[in-house]
Amino acid sequence: MTGTLRRLLGLAGAPRGREALSVSLGALTILLGVGLMATAGYLISRAAERPAIFSLTIAIVGVRFFGVSKPVVRYLDKLSSHDLALRVLARVRARVYDRIEPLAPTQLHGYRDGDLLSRSVADVDALQNLHLRAVGPPLVALLAGAAAVGVTCAFLPAAGVILAVGLLVAGALVPALSGRLARAAALREAPARGLLSAELVELLAAGPELAAFGAEHAALARVRTADSSLVTIARRSAAAIGLGDGLRMLVTGVTVGGVLAVAIDASAAGHLNRVEIAMLALLALATFEAVAPLSAAARERSAVVAAGRRVLELTDRDPVIQDPATPAPGPEWPFTVALEHVWARYPLDSRDVLEDVSLRLEPGDRVALVGPSGAGKTTVVNLMLRFLDPERGRVTLAGRDLVEYRQDDVRKMISVAGQESYLFSATIRQNVALARPGAGDEAVERALRRARIWDWVEGLPEGVDTRVGERGRELSGGQRQRILVARALLADRPVLVLDEPTSHLDPDAARDLMDDVFAASEGQTVLLITHRSEGLDLVDRVVALEAPRVPAPL
Amino acid sequence: MRALDPRLVRRTRSVRPLLATDTVLGIATALLVLVQATLLARIVARAFHGTPISRLWLDLALLALAFTIRGALGWGMEVAGRRAASSVLSELRLALIDRRLRDDPASLDGAESGEITAAAVQGVDALEGYFARYLPQVVLASVVPLLVVAWVTVVDWESGLIMLLTLPLVPIFMWLIGRYTEHRTRERWDALQSLSSHFLDMVRGLPTLRAFGQSRAQGAALEAIGERYRRATMGTLRVSFLSGSVLELAATLAVALVAVTAGVRLAEGDLPLQAGLTVLILAPEVYLPLRALGAEYHSSADGLAVAERMFALLDAPPAVRRAGSLPAPSPAAEPIRLERVSFAYPGRPRPVLDRLELELLPGETVALVGDSGAGKSTIAALLLRLLDPDDGRITVGGVDIANCGLAAWRRMIAWVPQHPTLLRGTVDENIALGAPDSVAAEAIREAARLAGADAFIRGLPDGYGTTIGDGGRPLSGGERRRIGLARAFLRDAPLVILDEPTADLDPAAVEVVSSAVRTLQRGRTVLLIAHRPELVESADRVVTLAGGVAWPRVLVEAA
């Protein structure tokens, strides 16, 4: 755990000075509270000796000083710790992004479905609590506790020792115990939660069919079983999780009692002024404020570390695809793109998706690649973009192996509109212009026209500035596809790859779109990947990929 | 910041006992605070006046005991809260699932069901914060300050007066600040959320960004956006934390005021030491629960948000009325008519069906064609009574199906959706969906054979006993479609609804599925939804839904 924590702190890269400032302010806040109670205890005890009022002046000033300064310092403390958390969050995001950018998409395989990806984004977000809740509180407690123990020792070493032991038990042992109990409870609960979630997801997804087939009761019974086993486990764990705070109170009571006992004893023996008994007791009591957040911090820390471990697992991957040390100059159009006896498989996969595939695209060629799903059509695109290197054989551009070029020089030559293409939660204009930053309104309009969607876009109340929603959720399947095509056309690169551009369209619309795209891409090399017949009469050649030996299920 | 949503009390059984427990434990805690302070003050005062340690052991032991019991009470409140949280959420989610399946089975898309599941399972964490931390704090904040002030007044009325004068300031401040910061907090929270979803969006779209050579430029912008957000947020925080500090200042100044006045009166001999110490020790306890309550603001907001979400889902109007109980005539003998049926999806401006007229005669196959979005699948859902029409009616043999028993009517229909859902279980169990438990294995095999599924099922590792569905062996689109067809064969219903049975299949699979569909057509009334031509030719009639929205009325063409 500490190794991971250290690496996470490195990843967060918070400025040391700010870290130290935040911890010092936190400790100071607690110490001012301790000072307030201790001074007040002294003041009242001293006053009971009925001295002249002026001899109380210092204590009175002290009480007022602590009373005023504690809220001020707490304010600064809160500001500095939140500032730190936000800095950490911004930096962690940027660093994680930089690390995974060269991994996409093939080394993020398995993260493709989105759930895993959104979980790891949530994990990154969780790291903002690293300082605020996980690392900060123990350091603050250590600093404030040490100072309080030091002051106590100056008056009565035995009381200092008792206080130190009490703080250690309440600040280290109790949180460790309650952290352990909470982890055990979470481990017990996790499978039951997982099962219940799975049952719910399935039941909700199958809702229409369960109703139509009259199978609701059986499904509900399954959910009830999963639910009641989760509730049983959770209720059993409830007692263990809250134990920490209760134990802390116990330790506080025993410690304050102990401090009182030695102080009274020392006072009777003449080693301690009797006015200092109340001061030491109240000082001890107030110091326990420092260890109060530590049980929660221990739980928080294990959550942060677990999240961090998943993030590190991702950022530790070394990119397989690298630029060469001395790259060849970028290819000059016109050029030929070719796959030469290529075998390919994805990282962490034991099975070849392509076996001995060859394909040659001369400048200006129009080629259709057909084949059943799972035959590896999309893998051909990944190879051409150098998102994946072949196991055997080679992919060439202008006669040179792709690995000799800089990756950017390769990708600059190819634009893709396909199944794997992504619509960002932004406006239509932003999504299209992504292909060519700085493209003017006219260029965007022309691309949308050529993708046969301008009329629809123009009719929208906000036109090209309409937002498309998360993953283009506000659009229909056909609209999404046409916007992706518009983006690829705007990129205006020598090679155009269309991966299943018409799968959501009815035959007439598909036909029209293909006509337009082919007319618009005159002179470009076009690779059309499809399992449908529209557009096949517009290409020069049709190449079929056969399914690999084992059918790949969707 | 409401203390407790009354709907939680009204609609769940687990909350009332929790409130009773919390109240009893809260009052006991408040009393212990008084005992603890009094004991501590008494020990110090007696020692001050020369009582030897040997005569104070009992008091010291009692003091430690008071702390221990106070800890145990807090623990009890937390345990009760956690247990209640898990029971409350269980009650809510079972009610929700039950209601969804009964009244609104068709309304979910994938994203929403993921969200519901998250709220219904992970929501317990937020509810635990609410019930185990926030609610006990509400009880303590309303009990402890009053009891403490009352006791202080008994011990020393002048200190009691100081507290009484400063105490009301605290809730007033809290209320004012709460109103101010709640708004700010929510704004900040929203901004944080949108920052997080922006990051997620970028990471998801990384392959596209890389393909267009934009990934590094976007990455560079990321830290700048985070910095800009930090600066803006710190601006707001400077103001909203300020108000929290004013509140704390009031509390610490009150303690200082009590201490100084008590000190002066002690020095003048107007106050005994034990009273002065008691008052001093109790002074912070007056304000502490109120401030702790403010610190639990997020627990409260997060917990209430979960409850709110669940109630919103529970209170959504039902999509299907369940009034009728008439026996339904069989579509094998009687025609089905859609009479001026209109339907609009909630939140969409235009109706998807507008006064639609359609007739299905016994034994005929009607192909329903039209663009995507024209309402073909909606017609299937209306026939299945997964939805009810907004206007018009559907009759069979002249009887409105809305007046028929829901289960009895659905038993007349076999439905093969476009993407049949596989449930976690064996192939056998999946085909036997909705069939009585007594269904013979041979009948299942026969249905599979007719659906053209027998061959591939036998090729699976455990044949019909193979586990499929989530976590089981994956099936291809064509294989799933055939499981769906096997369900329909086994159900052997007089009306069959087929939704795009060959869409997205490769040519070999299209062949198998088409021939199974032709077998299924024999002797049954069939509604065939398609936009591909392969199957349409086997239909007796072709009906075109025109133009997405049927207006002014749907065109019905005979082929």
Boltz contact constraints between the chains, C-beta under 6 A:
constraints:
  - contact:
      token1: [A, 40]
      token2: [B, 259]
      max_distance: 6.0
  - contact:
      token1: [A, 40]
      token2: [B, 280]
      max_distance: 6.0
  - contact:
      token1: [A, 43]
      token2: [B, 259]
      max_distance: 6.0
  - contact:
      token1: [A, 43]
      token2: [B, 263]
      max_distance: 6.0
  - contact:
      token1: [A, 44]
      token2: [B, 262]
      max_distance: 6.0
  - contact:
      token1: [A, 44]
      token2: [B, 263]
      max_distance: 6.0
  - contact:
      token1: [A, 44]
      token2: [B, 276]
      max_distance: 6.0
  - contact:
      token1: [A, 44]
      token2: [B, 277]
      max_distance: 6.0
  - contact:
      token1: [A, 44]
      token2: [B, 280]
      max_distance: 6.0
  - contact:
      token1: [A, 47]
      token2: [B, 263]
      max_distance: 6.0
  - contact:
      token1: [A, 47]
      token2: [B, 266]
      max_distance: 6.0
  - contact:
      token1: [A, 47]
      token2: [B, 267]
      max_distance: 6.0
  - contact:
      token1: [A, 48]
      token2: [B, 266]
      max_distance: 6.0
  - contact:
      token1: [A, 48]
      token2: [B, 273]
      max_distance: 6.0
  - contact:
      token1: [A, 50]
      token2: [B, 267]
      max_distance: 6.0
  - contact:
      token1: [A, 50]
      token2: [B, 269]
      max_distance: 6.0
  - contact:
      token1: [A, 53]
      token2: [B, 267]
      max_distance: 6.0
  - contact:
      token1: [A, 60]
      token2: [B, 260]
      max_distance: 6.0
  - contact:
      token1: [A, 63]
      token2: [B, 256]
      max_distance: 6.0
  - contact:
      token1: [A, 63]
      token2: [B, 259]
      max_distance: 6.0
  - contact:
      token1: [A, 63]
      token2: [B, 260]
      max_distance: 6.0
  - contact:
      token1: [A, 64]
      token2: [B, 256]
      max_distance: 6.0
  - contact:
      token1: [A, 67]
      token2: [B, 252]
      max_distance: 6.0
  - contact:
      token1: [A, 67]
      token2: [B, 253]
      max_distance: 6.0
  - contact:
      token1: [A, 67]
      token2: [B, 256]
      max_distance: 6.0
  - contact:
      token1: [A, 70]
      token2: [B, 252]
      max_distance: 6.0
  - contact:
      token1: [A, 71]
      token2: [B, 245]
      max_distance: 6.0
  - contact:
      token1: [A, 71]
      token2: [B, 248]
      max_distance: 6.0
  - contact:
      token1: [A, 71]
      token2: [B, 249]
      max_distance: 6.0
  - contact:
      token1: [A, 71]
      token2: [B, 252]
      max_distance: 6.0
  - contact:
      token1: [A, 75]
      token2: [B, 241]
      max_distance: 6.0
  - contact:
      token1: [A, 75]
      token2: [B, 245]
      max_distance: 6.0
  - contact:
      token1: [A, 78]
      token2: [B, 241]
      max_distance: 6.0
  - contact:
      token1: [A, 82]
      token2: [B, 237]
      max_distance: 6.0
  - contact:
      token1: [A, 83]
      token2: [B, 234]
      max_distance: 6.0
  - contact:
      token1: [A, 86]
      token2: [B, 230]
      max_distance: 6.0
  - contact:
      token1: [A, 90]
      token2: [B, 223]
      max_distance: 6.0
  - contact:
      token1: [A, 90]
      token2: [B, 226]
      max_distance: 6.0
  - contact:
      token1: [A, 90]
      token2: [B, 227]
      max_distance: 6.0
  - contact:
      token1: [A, 93]
      token2: [B, 199]
      max_distance: 6.0
  - contact:
      token1: [A, 93]
      token2: [B, 222]
      max_distance: 6.0
  - contact:
      token1: [A, 94]
      token2: [B, 222]
      max_distance: 6.0
  - contact:
      token1: [A, 94]
      token2: [B, 223]
      max_distance: 6.0
  - contact:
      token1: [A, 97]
      token2: [B, 219]
      max_distance: 6.0
  - contact:
      token1: [A, 97]
      token2: [B, 222]
      max_distance: 6.0
  - contact:
      token1: [A, 98]
      token2: [B, 219]
      max_distance: 6.0
  - contact:
      token1: [A, 101]
      token2: [B, 215]
      max_distance: 6.0
  - contact:
      token1: [A, 101]
      token2: [B, 219]
      max_distance: 6.0
  - contact:
      token1: [A, 104]
      token2: [B, 206]
      max_distance: 6.0
  - contact:
      token1: [A, 104]
      token2: [B, 207]
      max_distance: 6.0
  - contact:
      token1: [A, 104]
      token2: [B, 210]
      max_distance: 6.0
  - contact:
      token1: [A, 105]
      token2: [B, 207]
      max_distance: 6.0
  - contact:
      token1: [A, 117]
      token2: [B, 204]
      max_distance: 6.0
  - contact:
      token1: [A, 118]
      token2: [B, 200]
      max_distance: 6.0
  - contact:
      token1: [A, 121]
      token2: [B, 199]
      max_distance: 6.0
  - contact:
      token1: [A, 121]
      token2: [B, 200]
      max_distance: 6.0
  - contact:
      token1: [A, 125]
      token2: [B, 196]
      max_distance: 6.0
  - contact:
      token1: [A, 193]
      token2: [B, 121]
      max_distance: 6.0
  - contact:
      token1: [A, 196]
      token2: [B, 121]
      max_distance: 6.0
  - contact:
      token1: [A, 197]
      token2: [B, 117]
      max_distance: 6.0
  - contact:
      token1: [A, 197]
      token2: [B, 121]
      max_distance: 6.0
  - contact:
      token1: [A, 200]
      token2: [B, 117]
      max_distance: 6.0
  - contact:
      token1: [A, 201]
      token2: [B, 117]
      max_distance: 6.0
  - contact:
      token1: [A, 204]
      token2: [B, 108]
      max_distance: 6.0
  - contact:
      token1: [A, 204]
      token2: [B, 113]
      max_distance: 6.0
  - contact:
      token1: [A, 205]
      token2: [B, 113]
      max_distance: 6.0
  - contact:
      token1: [A, 205]
      token2: [B, 421]
      max_distance: 6.0
  - contact:
      token1: [A, 206]
      token2: [B, 421]
      max_distance: 6.0
  - contact:
      token1: [A, 207]
      token2: [B, 101]
      max_distance: 6.0
  - contact:
      token1: [A, 207]
      token2: [B, 105]
      max_distance: 6.0
  - contact:
      token1: [A, 207]
      token2: [B, 108]
      max_distance: 6.0
  - contact:
      token1: [A, 208]
      token2: [B, 105]
      max_distance: 6.0
  - contact:
      token1: [A, 208]
      token2: [B, 106]
      max_distance: 6.0
  - contact:
      token1: [A, 208]
      token2: [B, 386]
      max_distance: 6.0
  - contact:
      token1: [A, 209]
      token2: [B, 421]
      max_distance: 6.0
  - contact:
      token1: [A, 211]
      token2: [B, 105]
      max_distance: 6.0
  - contact:
      token1: [A, 212]
      token2: [B, 384]
      max_distance: 6.0
  - contact:
      token1: [A, 212]
      token2: [B, 410]
      max_distance: 6.0
  - contact:
      token1: [A, 212]
      token2: [B, 415]
      max_distance: 6.0
  - contact:
      token1: [A, 213]
      token2: [B, 433]
      max_distance: 6.0
  - contact:
      token1: [A, 213]
      token2: [B, 434]
      max_distance: 6.0
  - contact:
      token1: [A, 214]
      token2: [B, 407]
      max_distance: 6.0
  - contact:
      token1: [A, 214]
      token2: [B, 410]
      max_distance: 6.0
  - contact:
      token1: [A, 214]
      token2: [B, 434]
      max_distance: 6.0
  - contact:
      token1: [A, 215]
      token2: [B, 433]
      max_distance: 6.0
  - contact:
      token1: [A, 215]
      token2: [B, 434]
      max_distance: 6.0
  - contact:
      token1: [A, 216]
      token2: [B, 101]
      max_distance: 6.0
  - contact:
      token1: [A, 223]
      token2: [B, 97]
      max_distance: 6.0
  - contact:
      token1: [A, 227]
      token2: [B, 90]
      max_distance: 6.0
  - contact:
      token1: [A, 231]
      token2: [B, 86]
      max_distance: 6.0
  - contact:
      token1: [A, 231]
      token2: [B, 90]
      max_distance: 6.0
  - contact:
      token1: [A, 234]
      token2: [B, 86]
      max_distance: 6.0
  - contact:
      token1: [A, 235]
      token2: [B, 83]
      max_distance: 6.0
  - contact:
      token1: [A, 238]
      token2: [B, 79]
      max_distance: 6.0
  - contact:
      token1: [A, 238]
      token2: [B, 82]
      max_distance: 6.0
  - contact:
      token1: [A, 238]
      token2: [B, 83]
      max_distance: 6.0
  - contact:
      token1: [A, 239]
      token2: [B, 79]
      max_distance: 6.0
  - contact:
      token1: [A, 242]
      token2: [B, 75]
      max_distance: 6.0
  - contact:
      token1: [A, 242]
      token2: [B, 78]
      max_distance: 6.0
  - contact:
      token1: [A, 242]
      token2: [B, 79]
      max_distance: 6.0
  - contact:
      token1: [A, 245]
      token2: [B, 74]
      max_distance: 6.0
  - contact:
      token1: [A, 246]
      token2: [B, 71]
      max_distance: 6.0
  - contact:
      token1: [A, 246]
      token2: [B, 72]
      max_distance: 6.0
  - contact:
      token1: [A, 246]
      token2: [B, 74]
      max_distance: 6.0
  - contact:
      token1: [A, 246]
      token2: [B, 75]
      max_distance: 6.0
  - contact:
      token1: [A, 249]
      token2: [B, 67]
      max_distance: 6.0
  - contact:
      token1: [A, 249]
      token2: [B, 70]
      max_distance: 6.0
  - contact:
      token1: [A, 249]
      token2: [B, 71]
      max_distance: 6.0
  - contact:
      token1: [A, 250]
      token2: [B, 68]
      max_distance: 6.0
  - contact:
      token1: [A, 250]
      token2: [B, 71]
      max_distance: 6.0
  - contact:
      token1: [A, 252]
      token2: [B, 67]
      max_distance: 6.0
  - contact:
      token1: [A, 253]
      token2: [B, 64]
      max_distance: 6.0
  - contact:
      token1: [A, 253]
      token2: [B, 67]
      max_distance: 6.0
  - contact:
      token1: [A, 253]
      token2: [B, 68]
      max_distance: 6.0
  - contact:
      token1: [A, 254]
      token2: [B, 64]
      max_distance: 6.0
  - contact:
      token1: [A, 257]
      token2: [B, 60]
      max_distance: 6.0
  - contact:
      token1: [A, 257]
      token2: [B, 63]
      max_distance: 6.0
  - contact:
      token1: [A, 257]
      token2: [B, 64]
      max_distance: 6.0
  - contact:
      token1: [A, 260]
      token2: [B, 43]
      max_distance: 6.0
  - contact:
      token1: [A, 261]
      token2: [B, 60]
      max_distance: 6.0
  - contact:
      token1: [A, 264]
      token2: [B, 47]
      max_distance: 6.0
  - contact:
      token1: [A, 264]
      token2: [B, 53]
      max_distance: 6.0
  - contact:
      token1: [A, 265]
      token2: [B, 53]
      max_distance: 6.0
  - contact:
      token1: [A, 268]
      token2: [B, 52]
      max_distance: 6.0
  - contact:
      token1: [A, 274]
      token2: [B, 48]
      max_distance: 6.0
  - contact:
      token1: [A, 277]
      token2: [B, 44]
      max_distance: 6.0
  - contact:
      token1: [A, 277]
      token2: [B, 47]
      max_distance: 6.0
  - contact:
      token1: [A, 278]
      token2: [B, 44]
      max_distance: 6.0
  - contact:
      token1: [A, 372]
      token2: [B, 506]
      max_distance: 6.0
  - contact:
      token1: [A, 385]
      token2: [B, 211]
      max_distance: 6.0
  - contact:
      token1: [A, 408]
      token2: [B, 213]
      max_distance: 6.0
  - contact:
      token1: [A, 411]
      token2: [B, 211]
      max_distance: 6.0
  - contact:
      token1: [A, 411]
      token2: [B, 213]
      max_distance: 6.0
  - contact:
      token1: [A, 416]
      token2: [B, 211]
      max_distance: 6.0
  - contact:
      token1: [A, 420]
      token2: [B, 207]
      max_distance: 6.0
  - contact:
      token1: [A, 421]
      token2: [B, 208]
      max_distance: 6.0
  - contact:
      token1: [A, 422]
      token2: [B, 205]
      max_distance: 6.0
  - contact:
      token1: [A, 422]
      token2: [B, 208]
      max_distance: 6.0
  - contact:
      token1: [A, 424]
      token2: [B, 201]
      max_distance: 6.0
  - contact:
      token1: [A, 424]
      token2: [B, 205]
      max_distance: 6.0
  - contact:
      token1: [A, 425]
      token2: [B, 201]
      max_distance: 6.0
  - contact:
      token1: [A, 434]
      token2: [B, 212]
      max_distance: 6.0
  - contact:
      token1: [A, 435]
      token2: [B, 212]
      max_distance: 6.0
  - contact:
      token1: [A, 506]
      token2: [B, 371]
      max_distance: 6.0
  - contact:
      token1: [A, 506]
      token2: [B, 531]
      max_distance: 6.0
  - contact:
      token1: [A, 553]
      token2: [B, 474]
      max_distance: 6.0
  - contact:
      token1: [A, 553]
      token2: [B, 475]
      max_distance: 6.0
  - contact:
      token1: [A, 553]
      token2: [B, 476]
      max_distance: 6.0
  - contact:
      token1: [A, 554]
      token2: [B, 476]
      max_distance: 6.0
  - contact:
      token1: [A, 554]
      token2: [B, 477]
      max_distance: 6.0
